[in-house]
Amino acid sequence: MTATESDYLLRLASLSLSFVGFSAVVVTLRGALGGELSDRHLRLVRLYIEGGFLVTALALLPTLLNLLHVPSSITWPLSSAAAASILTFVLVVQFRRRRALEPGRFPPWVIAIYGVSVVAVAGLWLNVAGRPFPPSVGPYAVVLTWALCVFGFIFVRTIALFLQRTPPA
């Protein structure tokens, strides 16, 4: 792994961990404003924290493999397979969680995010297979960056839910 590849992934891990911390501060503000956490709030909090930690861990995985002297020819397929498996699981779990709490049609922006995310995960599987290009850091870094952007975008779209004051009972 080159210094540039390692640097990018370590910076992404740092940014992702900062996102987790900032999300936790906003959730704490909800309590300070007298608000309780509904099931919808809890689903979103889990998404922010789980998603941020996943991106952090996955961004660190290639560096760990590099420290273990795993060759790049194995690092990128292995890292991509781990990320694709985990992100596939996350997509299914988040779909089920949202469906359980918010029945009805998904808004178009949610459908678009799921669609692009499915394509991104498929790109990871192609990186595992070495199709159409040999496995490399590129697809891996793009998908992890996409995942963090999605978690951040959802955070920005839903932050008002956390900062609203709960009316006195």
Secondary structure, DSSP 8 states (H G I E B T S, - for coil): --HHHHHHHHHHHHHHHHHHHHHHHHHHHHHHTT----HHHHHHHHHHHHHHHHHHHHHHHHHHHHHTT--HHHHHHHHHHHHHHHHHHHHHHHHHHHHHHS-S---HHHHHHHHHHHHHHHHHHHHHHT-SS---HHHHHHHHHHHHHHHHHHHHHHHHHHHS-----
